[in-house]
Amino acid sequence: MPSLNPELNTSAIWSTRKERHNMPLLTIAIPTFNKASYLEGCLKSLKDALPENENDIEILIINNNSSDKTESIINTVSDEITLRYIKNQTNIGSNKNFKKCVTEAKGRFVWIFKDDNIFFKYSIKSILHTLKHNKNIGLLNLKIKSFQKNEDILGFEPNKHQYNLFDSKEKFIKKIHTNITSLSANIFNKTFLKENDIDKIPNNRLGQVYWNMLAVIKTQQSISCDTPTFGDRRSVGDNFCEVFADSFINILNSMNKKHNIARFINIFYARLLIFYYPINIIKFKNKLSNTKQNSNNCFSVLYSKFKFNIYFWIFTVPAIVLPKKAGLYIIKKIKNY
């Protein structure tokens, strides 16, 4: 068993196997920081889900200089799982640690998996089968099952998965829409991502939008899975408008300058303003969401981005200014848009 040495002047790096010379099909990269108890459950579910004698997977764990029992847990599981481990000498921040997962991954496809999530038993086998038969796709978008306590998903092990192949980039974006922002619900083709692309990605909590979108626009096909493939642990929500209005729009505009994604931005804008913003605003006004947001502040942020867009005034503004119960009525009218 490898020994961990926190006294190293450089990042601690070790592997439980000899360096491989061929590219693995899939890297499962787990960035972690001070979530030892959750990480233990995540790695246990990974062990149970890994197919036997499968050589096409790389397991990569990057520890962002945790101060809890993270190293002990990784050291223990390394007896049972073949993995590569990196410990950052200092905490480089979550955004840079996610980027490091991308640059360090050796697989053709990369799946960045949050350390508090749970793998479902048959999902990795199903995902590998799909990727082996579709090696040139850009993105594989996964359906999640949200949970708060492990008991919520105990015994949930779907053994059949429904996949949809998209030849149209526009139809694929319409299908997954804001799921493009998810870190763990997207497995992307790394072969189209250059090192300098990663360096230019803003550190605004949504860097994954950049590499997910790039994978879509650089390839002819992408796939969505309609069956839940892993458990996504619910946590205290981010500031809604800061992330999904400010950061999301900024990163799309940043990409558009280099990659001309205007037609996709129009798809995002319509869906955001007609459906996503109104429903989420109404939910947090009625305390039906754990999202943190002030309605007045939300209006200011969205106004600065969309004041010349008619959808903003017709659909989003009413959700902000109308009474809470009236907002719930709006949800019923637009939820199937």
N, C-alpha and C positions, 0 to 999 in steps of 0.2 A: 504493500500500500504506500503511495507517495506520502512524503511528509511535508507539511506546510510550514513555511518559515516566514513569519510576519516581520522579521528583521531585515529582509532583503532590501537593498537600496533601489532595486528596480522591481517592476511588477512580478509577483510570484506566478510562474507559469509551469504547469506540468500536464502530462497526458498519461492515461492508463493504457495506452497502446503505442506501438511504434508509429512514427510519422508515415502517413499513407501518401503515395505518389499520384494516385488517381483522385479525381474530383468526386466527392460523395454527391449523391443526388440531392439530399436534403440536409441542411444544418438546422437543428433546433437549438436556438440560442436563448439562454435564460439570464437576463440581467438581474442582479439582486443587490439589495441594500437593507440590512437590519430587519429582515422579515423571516428570521430563522424558523419560527413555528409554522408559518405558511409555506416556506420553502420545503420543509420536511414533507408536508402533505403533497406538494407539487411533485417532488422527486419520487415519492412513493407511487403516485399515480402514473408517472412516466415509466418507472420500472415495470409496472403491471401492464402498461400499454405497448411497450416495445416488442415488436415481433422477434422471435428467436432466430438466431443466425442471420441477422440482417446486416449487411455490410454497406448499405447505401445511405446510412444515417451518421451524421456527426452530431454529438451532443456537446455543446459549448456553454460553459457557465462563466460569467464575468461578474466578479464580486467588486462592488464599488466601495471597497475599503470599509466593510461592515465591522462593527464593534461588538456584535452579539455572538451567538454560537453558530453562525453561518458556516465557518470553516470546518468545524467539527462535523456538522451534518453532511457537508460535501465529501469530507474525508471518509465518512462511514459508507455513504452510498457508492463511492468509487470502487468498493469491493464487488459491487453487483452490477454497475453500469459502466460501460466504456465511455469515457468522457475526456474532454480537454478543459482545463481550468485556468483562469487568469484572475489574479487579484490586482486591482489598481493600487498603486502606492499611496495615492490620495483620492479623496472623493472628487470626481471630475464632474459631478452633476448628472442627473438622469438623462438629459438630452444627449450629452456626449457619450454616455455609456451605451445608449441605444445605437448611436452611430458606430461605436467601437464593435458592437455585436455584428454590424454589417461588414465592416472592414476585416474583422478577424475570421468571419465565417468562410469556410472553404467549399461549401456546397453550391451546387448550381441554383438551388432554391433555398431561401432563408425564411424561417419561421421564428420570429421573436416572440417568446412566450413569457408573459408576466409571472413573477415568482409566487404570486398568491392564487394563480389559476389552477385548474385541475384538468388533466387529460382523461378522456373517456377511453375505455378499454380497447375498443376495436378501431378507433379513429385513425391512429397512425398507420396501421396496416392498410386501411382504405385509402388514405391520402397518398401513401407511397405507390399503391397500385395505380391511382389516377395520374400521378406525376410521371411514372414510368411509361405510360401510354400517351402522354401529352407533354413531352419534354420541351416543346417550343412555346408553350403558353406564357403569357406575361404575369398573370395574377390568378391565384386560387383564393377566392373569398369564402370564408367559412361562417357558418351560422353558429351562434353561441347560445348557451343556456345560462341565464343569469342566476346567481345564488348569493346568499349571504353567509349561511352556515353550511358546513360540509354535509350535514344531515339532509339539506334541501335537495341534494343531487345523489344521495346514497342509492346505489343500485341502478342508476340511470346509465345504461350501456347499450345504445342502439347499435345493432350489428349490420344494418344495411343503411347505405347512404345514397341520397339522390343528388346527382351532379348535373349541371346544365352548362353546355359549351356554347359560348357566344362568339360569332364571327364579326359581329358589329360592336365596335368600341362604344358607340353612343348608347346602344341598348344595354350593354353591360354596366355602364355608368348609371343609367337610369335604374337598373336593377339594384345595385349595391349602394349607390348614392353616398350618404354620410358614413356608411360603414367603411368607406375608403380611409376614414380617419382612425380606424381601430388599429392598435399596435399588434394585437395577437390574432385578430380575425382575418389576417391576410398573409398569405405565403407568396413571396414575390421572386421573380426570376432575376438573380443578381448579375447575370452575364451582360445585361444592358446598362449596368450602373458603373460609372467610372469613379476613380478615387477623388478627382477634383469636383465631381458632382456632390459628393457627400460633404466635402469641406464647405461648400457654398450654401448648404441647407440651413435655414434659420433655426436657432435654438429656442423655439417657441412652443414646445410640447407637441407639435404636430409634424415633426420632420418626416414621419412615416408617410404622410400624404405625398411628399415629393417622390420617394422611391416607389411607392405603390402606383402613383399616376404614371411615372416614367415607364414602369414595367408594362402598363396597359397600352400606352401610346406607341411604344417601340415594337410591339408584337401584333400579330394578326388575330390572335384568339386569347380569350381568358375564360375562366370557369368559376361558377358559383356553386356552393353546396347548400342544399335546402334542409339538410338534417343537422341538428346540433352535434358539433364535433368536440366541444370542450366546455368546461364550466368557467364562466367569467365572474369573478367575485365582485359584487357591488361594493362600492366604497363611497365616502363622502364626495359629492360631485364637485367638479371644478366650477369656476365662475363661468356660467354658460356663455354669455355674450363675449367675454374676453377670449374664450377658446374657439367657439363655433362661428363667431362673427369676425372678430378682429384677427386672430391668429390664422384661422382657416382661410379667410379671404386674402390675407396678406401672402400666404404661401402659394395660393393659386395664382395671384397676380405676379409673384416672383417667378414662378414657372413659366407663365405666359410670355414673359420678356424673352425667354430663350427657346421655348418649345412650341409656341403658338397653340395654346390649348383653349382658345376663345370659345369654340363651339361646345366644349365640355363645361366651361365656366357658365355659359348660358343655361345649361341643363341643371347645374348645381344651384344657380341663383333662383330659378323658377321653383324648384322643389323646396329650397330653404324658405323662401318667402311665402309660398302658398301653404306649405304643410309643416315643415320642421320647426321653424321659429314660432308660429302661432301655437302649435300644440304644446311645445315645451314651455313657452311663456305662461300659458294657461295652467299647465301642471304645477309650476312652481308658485304661481299666484294662489292656487288652491291647496298648496302644501301636499301635492301628490307626487312630488319629486324631491330627491335629495340634492338637487342642483342649488348652488348658491348664486343668487342674483337679486338685484334691486330693479324694479320695473322702470323707474325714471332713468337710471343709468343705462339700462338696456336700450331704451328709446334713443338716447344720445349716441350710443355706439352704432346702432343700426341706421340711424338717420345719417350719420357721417358717411356710411358706406352705400346707402340705397335711396337717398332722398329723391333721385331722379328716376327711380324704378316704380312703375305703376303698381306692380304686385305688392310692393311694400305698403302702400297706402290702402289698398283694397283688402289685403289679407292680414298683414302683420300688425299694423297700427291698431285695428279694432281689438285684437287680442291683448294689446297693452293697455288700452284706455277703458274698455268695457268692464262692467262689474264682473266679479269672479264667476257667478252662476251663469251669466250670459256667455262667458267664455267656454264653459262646459258644453253649452248648446252648440257653439261653433265647432268644437271637437267632433261632435256627432255628425256634423254636416260635411266636414272636410277630411275625415280620417281615411276615407277610401279613395282619395284623389290619386 
